[in-house]
């Protein structure tokens, strides 16, 4: 191969988005890519799987790995989620550790900072501290939070930002570019994620459940895609999706179905609209609700959901 035909070398590498639940990691990823890759809700532990998103510009390609929030796990499901986040640090070139500076506990949880410092020290990777939600906090409160975090790890840079409105985004990209190696693109420029359409559809359905049931339903729901088929024939393309919503108790099944099936209908309609926009086809979405006791502790189910790692 001649020098002229060698792949173009640009700034290119993998970055792990890690941090406590609800810090805004998924919001940041979606905003950077300009499209929804990772679902978002006000509830902690919304992200359960590692979600890959590819940011492209002519001079750089940054592959972000959005991870479940780091927290004290009290169930098999949660411990596997935390394991996914920790293991991701073995596969990246740099880390972006995000905190929510608007949280009332942002400057009053030394144990969280110490745990984060130990985790980052073991990973021994160049790391940025992302201070998210600066639009919700006075600058006077921000400075002591930054000072407290500076004591736990030698961050390459500390970046105040707002994942929601994009403030600080260019600074983040520029600082990451300083930490990443040079090389050819790892992904084609027209591929924003390696997640399958089946997976994204299941996540969209789960997001609607979390948003529409709000605090009525605990976190023991999951969505499995039983059938995903693009129907042949002329006219408008049609995708048929059959999905099962797993819950652990009959009372939870009742909440999701709702009075005369109205809640399930609302979940289905809201999910279908978003899935149609993503796929660019008409969608026939059929939802069933199934009670499977203690699925959150069932390794077989967790493997099917892609949460349990070998």
PEFEN-V825032 format. One record per backbone hydrogen bond with DSSP energy under -1.0 kcal/mol. CO is the residue of the C=O (numbers start at 1). NH is the residue of the N-H. If there is no record, write none. Layout:
BEGIN
CO;NH + CO;NH
END
This chain:
BEGIN
3;6 + 10;183 + 11;61 + 13;63 + 14;93 + 14;94 + 15;65 + 16;96 + 17;67 + 18;98 + 19;70 + 20;23 + 24;28 + 25;29 + 26;30 + 27;31 + 28;32 + 29;33 + 30;34 + 30;35 + 51;66 + 53;64 + 55;62 + 57;60 + 59;11 + 60;57 + 61;13 + 62;55 + 63;15 + 64;53 + 65;17 + 66;51 + 75;79 + 76;80 + 77;81 + 78;82 + 79;83 + 80;84 + 81;85 + 82;86 + 83;87 + 84;88 + 86;89 + 87;90 + 88;91 + 94;16 + 95;128 + 96;18 + 97;130 + 99;132 + 100;103 + 103;106 + 105;108 + 109;113 + 110;114 + 111;115 + 112;116 + 113;117 + 114;118 + 115;119 + 116;120 + 117;121 + 118;122 + 119;123 + 120;124 + 126;95 + 127;156 + 128;97 + 129;159 + 130;99 + 130;132 + 131;161 + 132;101 + 133;136 + 134;137 + 138;141 + 138;142 + 139;143 + 141;145 + 142;146 + 143;147 + 144;148 + 145;149 + 146;150 + 149;152 + 153;155 + 157;129 + 159;131 + 161;134 + 162;166 + 166;169 + 167;162 + 168;172 + 169;173 + 170;174 + 171;175 + 172;176 + 173;177 + 176;179 + 176;180 + 181;12 + 183;10 + 188;191 + 192;54 + 196;200 + 197;201 + 198;202 + 199;203 + 200;204 + 201;205 + 202;206 + 203;207 + 204;208 + 205;209 + 206;210 + 207;211 + 208;212 + 209;213 + 213;216 + 219;221 + 222;246 + 224;244 + 227;242 + 229;240 + 237;282 + 238;231 + 239;284 + 240;229 + 241;286 + 242;226 + 242;227 + 243;288 + 244;224 + 245;290 + 246;222 + 247;292 + 249;253 + 250;254 + 251;255 + 252;256 + 253;257 + 254;258 + 257;264 + 258;261 + 259;262 + 261;265 + 262;266 + 263;267 + 264;268 + 265;269 + 266;270 + 267;271 + 268;272 + 269;273 + 270;274 + 271;275 + 272;276 + 273;277 + 274;278 + 275;279 + 276;280 + 282;239 + 284;241 + 286;243 + 288;245 + 290;247 + 292;295 + 294;297 + 295;298 + 298;302 + 299;303 + 300;304 + 301;305 + 302;307 + 302;308 + 303;306
END
